[in-house]
Amino acid sequence: MIRLTLPLLALLMLAACETVKGAGRDLQSAGAAISTEAAEAQSSM
């Protein structure tokens, strides 16, 4: 049973890591877009 559980647990941990990594990229892109819009709004004042 342990021979089956450990590889499955490792696979789930790897999948979770990739999901968090993708979420981090999305947040970084959103932050860059907000910064760009803020800079444009500030320069037009």
mmCIF entry with sequence, helices, sheets and N, C-alpha, C, O atoms, coordinates in Angstrom:
data_MODEL
# 
_entry.id   MODEL 
# 
_entity.id                         1 
_entity.type                       polymer 
_entity.pdbx_number_of_molecules   1 
# 
_entity_poly.entity_id                      1 
_entity_poly.type                           'polypeptide(L)' 
_entity_poly.nstd_linkage                   no 
_entity_poly.nstd_monomer                   no 
_entity_poly.pdbx_seq_one_letter_code       MIRLTLPLLALLMLAACETVKGAGRDLQSAGAAISTEAAEAQSSM 
_entity_poly.pdbx_seq_one_letter_code_can   MIRLTLPLLALLMLAACETVKGAGRDLQSAGAAISTEAAEAQSSM 
_entity_poly.pdbx_strand_id                 A 
# 
loop_
_entity_poly_seq.entity_id 
_entity_poly_seq.num 
_entity_poly_seq.mon_id 
_entity_poly_seq.hetero 
1 1  MET n 
1 2  ILE n 
1 3  ARG n 
1 4  LEU n 
1 5  THR n 
1 6  LEU n 
1 7  PRO n 
1 8  LEU n 
1 9  LEU n 
1 10 ALA n 
1 11 LEU n 
1 12 LEU n 
1 13 MET n 
1 14 LEU n 
1 15 ALA n 
1 16 ALA n 
1 17 CYS n 
1 18 GLU n 
1 19 THR n 
1 20 VAL n 
1 21 LYS n 
1 22 GLY n 
1 23 ALA n 
1 24 GLY n 
1 25 ARG n 
1 26 ASP n 
1 27 LEU n 
1 28 GLN n 
1 29 SER n 
1 30 ALA n 
1 31 GLY n 
1 32 ALA n 
1 33 ALA n 
1 34 ILE n 
1 35 SER n 
1 36 THR n 
1 37 GLU n 
1 38 ALA n 
1 39 ALA n 
1 40 GLU n 
1 41 ALA n 
1 42 GLN n 
1 43 SER n 
1 44 SER n 
1 45 MET n 
# 
_struct_asym.id          A 
_struct_asym.entity_id   1 
# 
_struct_conf.conf_type_id            HELX_P 
_struct_conf.id                      HELX_P1 
_struct_conf.pdbx_PDB_helix_id       AA1 
_struct_conf.beg_label_comp_id       ILE 
_struct_conf.beg_label_asym_id       A 
_struct_conf.beg_label_seq_id        2 
_struct_conf.pdbx_beg_PDB_ins_code   ? 
_struct_conf.end_label_comp_id       SER 
_struct_conf.end_label_asym_id       A 
_struct_conf.end_label_seq_id        43 
_struct_conf.pdbx_end_PDB_ins_code   ? 
_struct_conf.beg_auth_comp_id        ILE 
_struct_conf.beg_auth_asym_id        A 
_struct_conf.beg_auth_seq_id         2 
_struct_conf.end_auth_comp_id        SER 
_struct_conf.end_auth_asym_id        A 
_struct_conf.end_auth_seq_id         43 
_struct_conf.pdbx_PDB_helix_class    1 
_struct_conf.details                 ? 
_struct_conf.pdbx_PDB_helix_length   42 
# 
_struct_conf_type.id          HELX_P 
_struct_conf_type.criteria    ? 
_struct_conf_type.reference   ? 
# 
loop_
_atom_site.group_PDB 
_atom_site.id 
_atom_site.type_symbol 
_atom_site.label_atom_id 
_atom_site.label_alt_id 
_atom_site.label_comp_id 
_atom_site.label_asym_id 
_atom_site.label_entity_id 
_atom_site.label_seq_id 
_atom_site.pdbx_PDB_ins_code 
_atom_site.Cartn_x 
_atom_site.Cartn_y 
_atom_site.Cartn_z 
_atom_site.occupancy 
_atom_site.B_iso_or_equiv 
_atom_site.pdbx_formal_charge 
_atom_site.auth_seq_id 
_atom_site.auth_comp_id 
_atom_site.auth_asym_id 
_atom_site.auth_atom_id 
_atom_site.pdbx_PDB_model_num 
ATOM 1   N N  . MET A 1 1  ? 0.822  -1.198 0.000   1.00 0.00 ? 1  MET A N  1 
ATOM 2   C CA . MET A 1 1  ? 0.000  0.000  0.000   1.00 0.00 ? 1  MET A CA 1 
ATOM 3   C C  . MET A 1 1  ? 0.865  1.261  0.000   1.00 0.00 ? 1  MET A C  1 
ATOM 4   O O  . MET A 1 1  ? 0.557  2.231  -0.692  1.00 0.00 ? 1  MET A O  1 
ATOM 5   N N  . ILE A 1 2  ? 1.935  1.240  0.770   1.00 0.00 ? 2  ILE A N  1 
ATOM 6   C CA . ILE A 1 2  ? 2.805  2.413  0.849   1.00 0.00 ? 2  ILE A CA 1 
ATOM 7   C C  . ILE A 1 2  ? 3.515  2.650  -0.480  1.00 0.00 ? 2  ILE A C  1 
ATOM 8   O O  . ILE A 1 2  ? 3.819  3.792  -0.825  1.00 0.00 ? 2  ILE A O  1 
ATOM 9   N N  . ARG A 1 3  ? 3.780  1.588  -1.222  1.00 0.00 ? 3  ARG A N  1 
ATOM 10  C CA . ARG A 1 3  ? 4.446  1.733  -2.519  1.00 0.00 ? 3  ARG A CA 1 
ATOM 11  C C  . ARG A 1 3  ? 3.561  2.475  -3.515  1.00 0.00 ? 3  ARG A C  1 
ATOM 12  O O  . ARG A 1 3  ? 4.063  3.118  -4.436  1.00 0.00 ? 3  ARG A O  1 
ATOM 13  N N  . LEU A 1 4  ? 2.280  2.388  -3.335  1.00 0.00 ? 4  LEU A N  1 
ATOM 14  C CA . LEU A 1 4  ? 1.353  3.089  -4.215  1.00 0.00 ? 4  LEU A CA 1 
ATOM 15  C C  . LEU A 1 4  ? 1.072  4.504  -3.706  1.00 0.00 ? 4  LEU A C  1 
ATOM 16  O O  . LEU A 1 4  ? 0.889  5.425  -4.502  1.00 0.00 ? 4  LEU A O  1 
ATOM 17  N N  . THR A 1 5  ? 1.038  4.674  -2.406  1.00 0.00 ? 5  THR A N  1 
ATOM 18  C CA . THR A 1 5  ? 0.675  5.958  -1.813  1.00 0.00 ? 5  THR A CA 1 
ATOM 19  C C  . THR A 1 5  ? 1.743  7.025  -2.025  1.00 0.00 ? 5  THR A C  1 
ATOM 20  O O  . THR A 1 5  ? 1.420  8.161  -2.372  1.00 0.00 ? 5  THR A O  1 
ATOM 21  N N  . LEU A 1 6  ? 2.993  6.679  -1.823  1.00 0.00 ? 6  LEU A N  1 
ATOM 22  C CA . LEU A 1 6  ? 4.055  7.674  -1.935  1.00 0.00 ? 6  LEU A CA 1 
ATOM 23  C C  . LEU A 1 6  ? 4.179  8.269  -3.340  1.00 0.00 ? 6  LEU A C  1 
ATOM 24  O O  . LEU A 1 6  ? 4.277  9.490  -3.457  1.00 0.00 ? 6  LEU A O  1 
ATOM 25  N N  . PRO A 1 7  ? 4.181  7.482  -4.395  1.00 0.00 ? 7  PRO A N  1 
ATOM 26  C CA . PRO A 1 7  ? 4.245  8.095  -5.728  1.00 0.00 ? 7  PRO A CA 1 
ATOM 27  C C  . PRO A 1 7  ? 3.023  8.970  -6.040  1.00 0.00 ? 7  PRO A C  1 
ATOM 28  O O  . PRO A 1 7  ? 3.149  10.012 -6.683  1.00 0.00 ? 7  PRO A O  1 
ATOM 29  N N  . LEU A 1 8  ? 1.853  8.543  -5.586  1.00 0.00 ? 8  LEU A N  1 
ATOM 30  C CA . LEU A 1 8  ? 0.658  9.359  -5.818  1.00 0.00 ? 8  LEU A CA 1 
ATOM 31  C C  . LEU A 1 8  ? 0.743  10.675 -5.062  1.00 0.00 ? 8  LEU A C  1 
ATOM 32  O O  . LEU A 1 8  ? 0.362  11.721 -5.587  1.00 0.00 ? 8  LEU A O  1 
ATOM 33  N N  . LEU A 1 9  ? 1.233  10.630 -3.849  1.00 0.00 ? 9  LEU A N  1 
ATOM 34  C CA . LEU A 1 9  ? 1.397  11.847 -3.057  1.00 0.00 ? 9  LEU A CA 1 
ATOM 35  C C  . LEU A 1 9  ? 2.404  12.784 -3.722  1.00 0.00 ? 9  LEU A C  1 
ATOM 36  O O  . LEU A 1 9  ? 2.181  13.994 -3.779  1.00 0.00 ? 9  LEU A O  1 
ATOM 37  N N  . ALA A 1 10 ? 3.489  12.242 -4.215  1.00 0.00 ? 10 ALA A N  1 
ATOM 38  C CA . ALA A 1 10 ? 4.497  13.055 -4.904  1.00 0.00 ? 10 ALA A CA 1 
ATOM 39  C C  . ALA A 1 10 ? 3.915  13.686 -6.169  1.00 0.00 ? 10 ALA A C  1 
ATOM 40  O O  . ALA A 1 10 ? 4.214  14.840 -6.474  1.00 0.00 ? 10 ALA A O  1 
ATOM 41  N N  . LEU A 1 11 ? 3.108  12.961 -6.889  1.00 0.00 ? 11 LEU A N  1 
ATOM 42  C CA . LEU A 1 11 ? 2.473  13.483 -8.099  1.00 0.00 ? 11 LEU A CA 1 
ATOM 43  C C  . LEU A 1 11 ? 1.511  14.619 -7.773  1.00 0.00 ? 11 LEU A C  1 
ATOM 44  O O  . LEU A 1 11 ? 1.470  15.623 -8.483  1.00 0.00 ? 11 LEU A O  1 
ATOM 45  N N  . LEU A 1 12 ? 0.747  14.464 -6.715  1.00 0.00 ? 12 LEU A N  1 
ATOM 46  C CA . LEU A 1 12 ? -0.175 15.523 -6.305  1.00 0.00 ? 12 LEU A CA 1 
ATOM 47  C C  . LEU A 1 12 ? 0.573  16.778 -5.872  1.00 0.00 ? 12 LEU A C  1 
ATOM 48  O O  . LEU A 1 12 ? 0.147  17.893 -6.175  1.00 0.00 ? 12 LEU A O  1 
ATOM 49  N N  . MET A 1 13 ? 1.672  16.603 -5.173  1.00 0.00 ? 13 MET A N  1 
ATOM 50  C CA . MET A 1 13 ? 2.469  17.752 -4.741  1.00 0.00 ? 13 MET A CA 1 
ATOM 51  C C  . MET A 1 13 ? 3.053  18.484 -5.944  1.00 0.00 ? 13 MET A C  1 
ATOM 52  O O  . MET A 1 13 ? 3.097  19.714 -5.958  1.00 0.00 ? 13 MET A O  1 
ATOM 53  N N  . LEU A 1 14 ? 3.495  17.753 -6.936  1.00 0.00 ? 14 LEU A N  1 
ATOM 54  C CA . LEU A 1 14 ? 4.042  18.360 -8.141  1.00 0.00 ? 14 LEU A CA 1 
ATOM 55  C C  . LEU A 1 14 ? 2.968  19.126 -8.901  1.00 0.00 ? 14 LEU A C  1 
ATOM 56  O O  . LEU A 1 14 ? 3.224  20.223 -9.397  1.00 0.00 ? 14 LEU A O  1 
ATOM 57  N N  . ALA A 1 15 ? 1.776  18.562 -8.997  1.00 0.00 ? 15 ALA A N  1 
ATOM 58  C CA . ALA A 1 15 ? 0.672  19.235 -9.682  1.00 0.00 ? 15 ALA A CA 1 
ATOM 59  C C  . ALA A 1 15 ? 0.293  20.516 -8.945  1.00 0.00 ? 15 ALA A C  1 
ATOM 60  O O  . ALA A 1 15 ? 0.016  21.531 -9.584  1.00 0.00 ? 15 ALA A O  1 
ATOM 61  N N  . ALA A 1 16 ? 0.276  20.488 -7.628  1.00 0.00 ? 16 ALA A N  1 
ATOM 62  C CA . ALA A 1 16 ? -0.059 21.679 -6.852  1.00 0.00 ? 16 ALA A CA 1 
ATOM 63  C C  . ALA A 1 16 ? 1.002  22.759 -7.054  1.00 0.00 ? 16 ALA A C  1 
ATOM 64  O O  . ALA A 1 16 ? 0.679  23.944 -7.129  1.00 0.00 ? 16 ALA A O  1 
ATOM 65  N N  . CYS A 1 17 ? 2.241  22.355 -7.141  1.00 0.00 ? 17 CYS A N  1 
ATOM 66  C CA . CYS A 1 17 ? 3.329  23.306 -7.350  1.00 0.00 ? 17 CYS A CA 1 
ATOM 67  C C  . CYS A 1 17 ? 3.160  24.006 -8.697  1.00 0.00 ? 17 CYS A C  1 
ATOM 68  O O  . CYS A 1 17 ? 3.335  25.221 -8.788  1.00 0.00 ? 17 CYS A O  1 
ATOM 69  N N  . GLU A 1 18 ? 2.828  23.270 -9.718  1.00 0.00 ? 18 GLU A N  1 
ATOM 70  C CA . GLU A 1 18 ? 2.616  23.857 -11.041 1.00 0.00 ? 18 GLU A CA 1 
ATOM 71  C C  . GLU A 1 18 ? 1.419  24.798 -11.040 1.00 0.00 ? 18 GLU A C  1 
ATOM 72  O O  . GLU A 1 18 ? 1.441  25.823 -11.722 1.00 0.00 ? 18 GLU A O  1 
ATOM 73  N N  . THR A 1 19 ? 0.384  24.470 -10.291 1.00 0.00 ? 19 THR A N  1 
ATOM 74  C CA . THR A 1 19 ? -0.801 25.325 -10.223 1.00 0.00 ? 19 THR A CA 1 
ATOM 75  C C  . THR A 1 19 ? -0.454 26.654 -9.553  1.00 0.00 ? 19 THR A C  1 
ATOM 76  O O  . THR A 1 19 ? -0.866 27.711 -10.029 1.00 0.00 ? 19 THR A O  1 
ATOM 77  N N  . VAL A 1 20 ? 0.286  26.610 -8.476  1.00 0.00 ? 20 VAL A N  1 
ATOM 78  C CA . VAL A 1 20 ? 0.691  27.825 -7.772  1.00 0.00 ? 20 VAL A CA 1 
ATOM 79  C C  . VAL A 1 20 ? 1.613  28.663 -8.663  1.00 0.00 ? 20 VAL A C  1 
ATOM 80  O O  . VAL A 1 20 ? 1.528  29.891 -8.677  1.00 0.00 ? 20 VAL A O  1 
ATOM 81  N N  . LYS A 1 21 ? 2.473  28.000 -9.390  1.00 0.00 ? 21 LYS A N  1 
ATOM 82  C CA . LYS A 1 21 ? 3.382  28.702 -10.293 1.00 0.00 ? 21 LYS A CA 1 
ATOM 83  C C  . LYS A 1 21 ? 2.598  29.451 -11.367 1.00 0.00 ? 21 LYS A C  1 
ATOM 84  O O  . LYS A 1 21 ? 2.924  30.593 -11.692 1.00 0.00 ? 21 LYS A O  1 
ATOM 85  N N  . GLY A 1 22 ? 1.575  28.816 -11.916 1.00 0.00 ? 22 GLY A N  1 
ATOM 86  C CA . GLY A 1 22 ? 0.736  29.464 -12.923 1.00 0.00 ? 22 GLY A CA 1 
ATOM 87  C C  . GLY A 1 22 ? -0.048 30.631 -12.342 1.00 0.00 ? 22 GLY A C  1 
ATOM 88  O O  . GLY A 1 22 ? -0.202 31.663 -12.995 1.00 0.00 ? 22 GLY A O  1 
ATOM 89  N N  . ALA A 1 23 ? -0.539 30.476 -11.133 1.00 0.00 ? 23 ALA A N  1 
ATOM 90  C CA . ALA A 1 23 ? -1.260 31.562 -10.472 1.00 0.00 ? 23 ALA A CA 1 
ATOM 91  C C  . ALA A 1 23 ? -0.330 32.745 -10.231 1.00 0.00 ? 23 ALA A C  1 
ATOM 92  O O  . ALA A 1 23 ? -0.738 33.899 -10.363 1.00 0.00 ? 23 ALA A O  1 
ATOM 93  N N  . GLY A 1 24 ? 0.897  32.462 -9.885  1.00 0.00 ? 24 GLY A N  1 
ATOM 94  C CA . GLY A 1 24 ? 1.877  33.530 -9.686  1.00 0.00 ? 24 GLY A CA 1 
ATOM 95  C C  . GLY A 1 24 ? 2.139  34.302 -10.964 1.00 0.00 ? 24 GLY A C  1 
ATOM 96  O O  . GLY A 1 24 ? 2.271  35.526 -10.941 1.00 0.00 ? 24 GLY A O  1 
ATOM 97  N N  . ARG A 1 25 ? 2.214  33.599 -12.068 1.00 0.00 ? 25 ARG A N  1 
ATOM 98  C CA . ARG A 1 25 ? 2.399  34.270 -13.363 1.00 0.00 ? 25 ARG A CA 1 
ATOM 99  C C  . ARG A 1 25 ? 1.202  35.144 -13.701 1.00 0.00 ? 25 ARG A C  1 
ATOM 100 O O  . ARG A 1 25 ? 1.366  36.257 -14.201 1.00 0.00 ? 25 ARG A O  1 
ATOM 101 N N  . ASP A 1 26 ? 0.000  34.650 -13.432 1.00 0.00 ? 26 ASP A N  1 
ATOM 102 C CA . ASP A 1 26 ? -1.203 35.428 -13.701 1.00 0.00 ? 26 ASP A CA 1 
ATOM 103 C C  . ASP A 1 26 ? -1.230 36.705 -12.866 1.00 0.00 ? 26 ASP A C  1 
ATOM 104 O O  . ASP A 1 26 ? -1.561 37.777 -13.374 1.00 0.00 ? 26 ASP A O  1 
ATOM 105 N N  . LEU A 1 27 ? -0.882 36.591 -11.587 1.00 0.00 ? 27 LEU A N  1 
ATOM 106 C CA . LEU A 1 27 ? -0.865 37.767 -10.720 1.00 0.00 ? 27 LEU A CA 1 
ATOM 107 C C  . LEU A 1 27 ? 0.205  38.762 -11.166 1.00 0.00 ? 27 LEU A C  1 
ATOM 108 O O  . LEU A 1 27 ? 0.004  39.974 -11.087 1.00 0.00 ? 27 LEU A O  1 
ATOM 109 N N  . GLN A 1 28 ? 1.316  38.257 -11.624 1.00 0.00 ? 28 GLN A N  1 
ATOM 110 C CA . GLN A 1 28 ? 2.382  39.135 -12.096 1.00 0.00 ? 28 GLN A CA 1 
ATOM 111 C C  . GLN A 1 28 ? 1.926  39.898 -13.340 1.00 0.00 ? 28 GLN A C  1 
ATOM 112 O O  . GLN A 1 28 ? 2.203  41.091 -13.470 1.00 0.00 ? 28 GLN A O  1 
ATOM 113 N N  . SER A 1 29 ? 1.241  39.233 -14.240 1.00 0.00 ? 29 SER A N  1 
ATOM 114 C CA . SER A 1 29 ? 0.726  39.888 -15.444 1.00 0.00 ? 29 SER A CA 1 
ATOM 115 C C  . SER A 1 29 ? -0.314 40.939 -15.093 1.00 0.00 ? 29 SER A C  1 
ATOM 116 O O  . SER A 1 29 ? -0.323 42.027 -15.670 1.00 0.00 ? 29 SER A O  1 
ATOM 117 N N  . ALA A 1 30 ? -1.187 40.619 -14.154 1.00 0.00 ? 30 ALA A N  1 
ATOM 118 C CA . ALA A 1 30 ? -2.210 41.576 -13.734 1.00 0.00 ? 30 ALA A CA 1 
ATOM 119 C C  . ALA A 1 30 ? -1.555 42.798 -13.094 1.00 0.00 ? 30 ALA A C  1 
ATOM 120 O O  . ALA A 1 30 ? -1.978 43.925 -13.349 1.00 0.00 ? 30 ALA A O  1 
ATOM 121 N N  . GLY A 1 31 ? -0.545 42.595 -12.278 1.00 0.00 ? 31 GLY A N  1 
ATOM 122 C CA . GLY A 1 31 ? 0.158  43.715 -11.655 1.00 0.00 ? 31 GLY A CA 1 
ATOM 123 C C  . GLY A 1 31 ? 0.840  44.597 -12.674 1.00 0.00 ? 31 GLY A C  1 
ATOM 124 O O  . GLY A 1 31 ? 0.842  45.820 -12.535 1.00 0.00 ? 31 GLY A O  1 
ATOM 125 N N  . ALA A 1 32 ? 1.418  43.999 -13.694 1.00 0.00 ? 32 ALA A N  1 
ATOM 126 C CA . ALA A 1 32 ? 2.068  44.778 -14.745 1.00 0.00 ? 32 ALA A CA 1 
ATOM 127 C C  . ALA A 1 32 ? 1.045  45.617 -15.513 1.00 0.00 ? 32 ALA A C  1 
ATOM 128 O O  . ALA A 1 32 ? 1.316  46.767 -15.860 1.00 0.00 ? 32 ALA A O  1 
ATOM 129 N N  . ALA A 1 33 ? -0.125 45.042 -15.776 1.00 0.00 ? 33 ALA A N  1 
ATOM 130 C CA . ALA A 1 33 ? -1.175 45.777 -16.486 1.00 0.00 ? 33 ALA A CA 1 
ATOM 131 C C  . ALA A 1 33 ? -1.675 46.954 -15.651 1.00 0.00 ? 33 ALA A C  1 
ATOM 132 O O  . ALA A 1 33 ? -1.907 48.040 -16.182 1.00 0.00 ? 33 ALA A O  1 
ATOM 133 N N  . ILE A 1 34 ? -1.841 46.741 -14.352 1.00 0.00 ? 34 ILE A N  1 
ATOM 134 C CA . ILE A 1 34 ? -2.290 47.816 -13.468 1.00 0.00 ? 34 ILE A CA 1 
ATOM 135 C C  . ILE A 1 34 ? -1.241 48.924 -13.399 1.00 0.00 ? 34 ILE A C  1 
ATOM 136 O O  . ILE A 1 34 ? -1.585 50.106 -13.407 1.00 0.00 ? 34 ILE A O  1 
ATOM 137 N N  . SER A 1 35 ? 0.020  48.549 -13.333 1.00 0.00 ? 35 SER A N  1 
ATOM 138 C CA . SER A 1 35 ? 1.097  49.550 -13.280 1.00 0.00 ? 35 SER A CA 1 
ATOM 139 C C  . SER A 1 35 ? 1.130  50.379 -14.559 1.00 0.00 ? 35 SER A C  1 
ATOM 140 O O  . SER A 1 35 ? 1.319  51.595 -14.509 1.00 0.00 ? 35 SER A O  1 
ATOM 141 N N  . THR A 1 36 ? 0.950  49.736 -15.682 1.00 0.00 ? 36 THR A N  1 
ATOM 142 C CA . THR A 1 36 ? 0.942  50.440 -16.962 1.00 0.00 ? 36 THR A CA 1 
ATOM 143 C C  . THR A 1 36 ? -0.223 51.424 -17.033 1.00 0.00 ? 36 THR A C  1 
ATOM 144 O O  . THR A 1 36 ? -0.042 52.578 -17.424 1.00 0.00 ? 36 THR A O  1 
ATOM 145 N N  . GLU A 1 37 ? -1.407 50.974 -16.658 1.00 0.00 ? 37 GLU A N  1 
ATOM 146 C CA . GLU A 1 37 ? -2.580 51.853 -16.678 1.00 0.00 ? 37 GLU A CA 1 
ATOM 147 C C  . GLU A 1 37 ? -2.408 53.022 -15.724 1.00 0.00 ? 37 GLU A C  1 
ATOM 148 O O  . GLU A 1 37 ? -2.784 54.147 -16.052 1.00 0.00 ? 37 GLU A O  1 
ATOM 149 N N  . ALA A 1 38 ? -1.846 52.776 -14.550 1.00 0.00 ? 38 ALA A N  1 
ATOM 150 C CA . ALA A 1 38 ? -1.631 53.848 -13.580 1.00 0.00 ? 38 ALA A CA 1 
ATOM 151 C C  . ALA A 1 38 ? -0.640 54.880 -14.120 1.00 0.00 ? 38 ALA A C  1 
ATOM 152 O O  . ALA A 1 38 ? -0.839 56.084 -13.955 1.00 0.00 ? 38 ALA A O  1 
ATOM 153 N N  . ALA A 1 39 ? 0.421  54.407 -14.761 1.00 0.00 ? 39 ALA A N  1 
ATOM 154 C CA . ALA A 1 39 ? 1.400  55.318 -15.332 1.00 0.00 ? 39 ALA A CA 1 
ATOM 155 C C  . ALA A 1 39 ? 0.780  56.161 -16.445 1.00 0.00 ? 39 ALA A C  1 
ATOM 156 O O  . ALA A 1 39 ? 1.058  57.356 -16.548 1.00 0.00 ? 39 ALA A O  1 
ATOM 157 N N  . GLU A 1 40 ? -0.054 55.546 -17.273 1.00 0.00 ? 40 GLU A N  1 
ATOM 158 C CA . GLU A 1 40 ? -0.713 56.292 -18.352 1.00 0.00 ? 40 GLU A CA 1 
ATOM 159 C C  . GLU A 1 40 ? -1.680 57.322 -17.787 1.00 0.00 ? 40 GLU A C  1 
ATOM 160 O O  . GLU A 1 40 ? -1.736 58.451 -18.276 1.00 0.00 ? 40 GLU A O  1 
ATOM 161 N N  . ALA A 1 41 ? -2.438 56.951 -16.767 1.00 0.00 ? 41 ALA A N  1 
ATOM 162 C CA . ALA A 1 41 ? -3.384 57.880 -16.156 1.00 0.00 ? 41 ALA A CA 1 
ATOM 163 C C  . ALA A 1 41 ? -2.643 59.052 -15.495 1.00 0.00 ? 41 ALA A C  1 
ATOM 164 O O  . ALA A 1 41 ? -3.093 60.195 -15.567 1.00 0.00 ? 41 ALA A O  1 
ATOM 165 N N  . GLN A 1 42 ? -1.527 58.763 -14.864 1.00 0.00 ? 42 GLN A N  1 
ATOM 166 C CA . GLN A 1 42 ? -0.764 59.806 -14.196 1.00 0.00 ? 42 GLN A CA 1 
ATOM 167 C C  . GLN A 1 42 ? -0.132 60.751 -15.200 1.00 0.00 ? 42 GLN A C  1 
ATOM 168 O O  . GLN A 1 42 ? -0.064 61.956 -14.957 1.00 0.00 ? 42 GLN A O  1 
ATOM 169 N N  . SER A 1 43 ? 0.331  60.226 -16.320 1.00 0.00 ? 43 SER A N  1 
ATOM 170 C CA . SER A 1 43 ? 0.978  61.087 -17.312 1.00 0.00 ? 43 SER A CA 1 
ATOM 171 C C  . SER A 1 43 ? -0.031 61.958 -18.055 1.00 0.00 ? 43 SER A C  1 
ATOM 172 O O  . SER A 1 43 ? 0.338  62.996 -18.605 1.00 0.00 ? 43 SER A O  1 
ATOM 173 N N  . SER A 1 44 ? -1.283 61.557 -18.078 1.00 0.00 ? 44 SER A N  1 
ATOM 174 C CA . SER A 1 44 ? -2.298 62.359 -18.785 1.00 0.00 ? 44 SER A CA 1 
ATOM 175 C C  . SER A 1 44 ? -2.903 63.434 -17.895 1.00 0.00 ? 44 SER A C  1 
ATOM 176 O O  . SER A 1 44 ? -3.739 64.210 -18.359 1.00 0.00 ? 44 SER A O  1 
ATOM 177 N N  . MET A 1 45 ? -2.503 63.500 -16.626 1.00 0.00 ? 45 MET A N  1 
ATOM 178 C CA . MET A 1 45 ? -3.049 64.518 -15.729 1.00 0.00 ? 45 MET A CA 1 
ATOM 179 C C  . MET A 1 45 ? -2.344 65.830 -15.880 1.00 0.00 ? 45 MET A C  1 
ATOM 180 O O  . MET A 1 45 ? -2.683 66.795 -15.196 1.00 0.00 ? 45 MET A O  1 
# 
